[in-house]
């Protein structure tokens, strides 16, 4: 544990914000309107998960023992969220990446500055809760931030779009090629 971990008090009341990250992921994808954006969001999420899990395999980590005090919401976290696979924090990486996606589409709303501020504040609460609940340590958060920002960079550079366009483009070529051959054979049969 670092001095940062010791300086942050144990706050079991943050169990609900900690668990709200599942809703946060859904909220980020809620307003994606094109197939390409949905594909890109899924690709980056999968990439974050794969990279995180590869790190867990190569360098398994675990958080220190949790406090004994178990209010109901915190008891739910303890029961369903293991102490292993701590670094990088996928809670942090996915929350941060989702916020970066939301930041883009929230610009289309009235009062976008207010909505973005609220969304960023909620992301910070979720990220802070990972340490305050003793689910992660500060170093896990740092590496989770790195992974989440990397995902955001991939998102904004639109890197998965190239793969998507290649896949869809090849399928279109196959579909068009097949339909044009059917059309030609049908046209020949009519003569």
C-alpha positions in Angstrom: 0.0 0.0 0.0 1.2 3.5 -0.8 0.6 6.7 1.2 -2.2 7.5 -1.2 -4.0 4.2 -0.3 -3.5 5.0 3.4 -4.8 8.6 3.0 -8.1 7.5 1.4 -10.5 6.4 4.1 -12.6 3.2 3.8 -16.0 4.4 2.6 -18.4 1.5 2.4 -21.2 4.0 1.4 -19.5 4.2 -2.1 -20.6 0.6 -2.9 -23.5 1.9 -4.9 -21.5 4.3 -7.1 -18.9 1.5 -7.5 -21.6 -0.9 -8.9 -23.1 1.9 -11.0 -20.3 1.5 -13.5 -22.4 -1.2 -15.2 -25.0 1.4 -15.9 -22.3 3.8 -17.0 -21.1 1.4 -19.7 -24.6 1.1 -21.0 -25.2 4.9 -20.9 -22.1 5.4 -23.0 -23.3 3.2 -25.7 -26.9 4.3 -25.5 -26.7 7.1 -28.0 -24.4 5.5 -30.5 -26.5 5.6 -33.6 -24.4 4.1 -36.4 -23.4 0.5 -36.8 -19.8 1.7 -37.2 -19.9 3.4 -33.8 -21.4 0.4 -32.1 -18.8 -1.8 -33.7 -16.0 0.5 -32.6 -17.3 0.7 -29.1 -17.5 -3.1 -28.8 -14.1 -3.5 -30.3 -12.4 -1.1 -27.9 -14.3 -2.6 -24.9 -13.2 -6.1 -26.0 -9.6 -4.8 -26.5 -9.5 -3.3 -23.0 -10.8 -6.6 -21.6 -8.3 -8.7 -23.5 -5.3 -6.5 -22.6 -6.4 -6.4 -18.9 -6.8 -10.1 -18.8 -3.5 -10.8 -20.5 -1.8 -8.6 -17.8 -3.7 -10.6 -15.1 -2.3 -13.9 -16.6 1.3 -12.6 -16.8 1.3 -10.6 -13.6 -1.5 -11.7 -11.2 -2.2 -9.2 -8.5 -4.5 -9.1 -5.5 -5.7 -6.3 -3.2 -4.9 -6.5 0.6 -7.5 -8.1 2.9 -10.7 -6.1 3.1 -12.1 -4.5 6.2 -14.5 -6.7 8.3 -17.2 -4.0 8.5 -19.9 -5.2 6.0 -22.9 -2.9 5.4 -25.4 -4.5 3.0 -24.3 -2.8 -0.3 -20.6 -3.4 0.5 -21.4 -7.0 1.4 -22.8 -7.4 -2.1 -19.5 -6.0 -3.6 -17.4 -8.4 -1.4 -19.5 -11.4 -2.4 -19.6 -10.8 -6.1 -16.3 -8.9 -6.9 -13.1 -10.9 -6.1 -9.9 -9.5 -4.8 -7.8 -10.9 -7.6 -7.1 -9.4 -11.0 -6.6 -6.0 -9.5 -4.0 -4.3 -11.7 -4.9 -2.7 -14.1 -8.3 -1.8 -12.7 -10.8 -2.7 -15.4 -13.4 -0.7 -13.4 -11.3 2.4 -14.0 -10.3 1.6 -17.6 -13.9 0.9 -18.7 -15.4 3.9 -16.8 -12.8 6.3 -18.2 -13.2 5.0 -21.8 -17.0 5.1 -21.5 -16.7 8.7 -20.3 -14.5 9.7 -23.2 -17.2 8.2 -25.6 -20.0 10.1 -23.7 -18.0 13.3 -23.8 -18.3 13.2 -27.6 -22.0 12.6 -27.9 -23.1 14.8 -25.0 -22.0 17.8 -27.1 -25.2 17.3 -29.1 -27.4 18.0 -26.1 -28.7 21.3 -24.8 -26.8 22.2 -21.6 -23.9 20.0 -22.9 -21.4 21.6 -20.5 -23.6 20.8 -17.5 -24.2 17.3 -18.7 -20.5 16.7 -19.4 -19.6 18.0 -15.9 -22.1 15.7 -14.2 -20.9 12.7 -16.3 -17.2 13.5 -15.5 -18.0 14.0 -11.8 -19.8 10.6 -11.7 -16.8 8.9 -13.4 -14.5 10.4 -10.8 -16.7 9.1 -8.0 -16.7 5.6 -9.6 -12.9 5.7 -10.0 -12.4 7.0 -6.4 -14.7 4.3 -5.0 -12.4 1.6 -6.3 -9.8 2.7 -3.8 -12.2 3.8 -1.0 -13.8 0.4 -1.0 -10.4 -1.3 -0.9 -11.2 -3.1 -4.2 -8.1 -1.6 -5.8 -5.0 0.3 -4.8 -3.7 3.5 -6.2 -1.3 1.8 -8.6 -4.2 -0.3 -10.1 -6.0 3.0 -10.8 -3.0 4.5 -12.5 -2.7 1.5 -14.8 -6.5 1.5 -15.3 -6.3 5.2 -16.4 -3.5 4.3 -18.9 -5.6 1.5 -20.3 -8.8 3.6 -20.5 -7.0 6.6 -22.1 -5.5 4.2 -24.6 -9.0 3.0 -25.4 -10.1 6.5 -25.8 -7.3 7.3 -28.2 -8.2 4.3 -30.3 -11.8 5.4 -30.3 -11.1 9.0 -31.4 -8.6 7.8 -34.0 -11.3 5.5 -35.3 -8.9 2.6 -35.6 -11.5 -0.2 -35.4 -13.4 1.5 -38.4 -10.7 0.3 -40.8 -11.3 -3.3 -39.7 -15.1 -2.9 -39.8 -15.0 -1.3 -43.3 -12.8 -4.1 -44.6 -15.1 -6.7 -43.2 -18.3 -5.0 -44.4 -16.7 -4.1 -47.7 -15.6 -7.7 -48.4 -19.1 -8.9 -47.5 -20.6 -6.3 -49.8 -18.3 -7.3 -52.6 -19.3 -11.0 -52.0 -23.0 -10.1 -51.8 -22.9 -7.8 -54.9 -20.8 -10.4 -56.8 -23.3 -13.2 -56.0 -26.4 -11.0 -56.8 -24.9 -9.8 -60.1 -24.1 -13.4 -61.1 -27.7 -14.4 -60.3 -29.0 -11.4 -62.2 -26.8 -12.3 -65.2 -27.9 -16.0 -65.2 -31.5 -14.9 -64.7 -31.2 -12.5 -67.6 -29.7 -15.2 -69.8 -32.5 -17.6 -68.9 -35.1 -15.1 -70.0 -33.6 -14.8 -73.5 
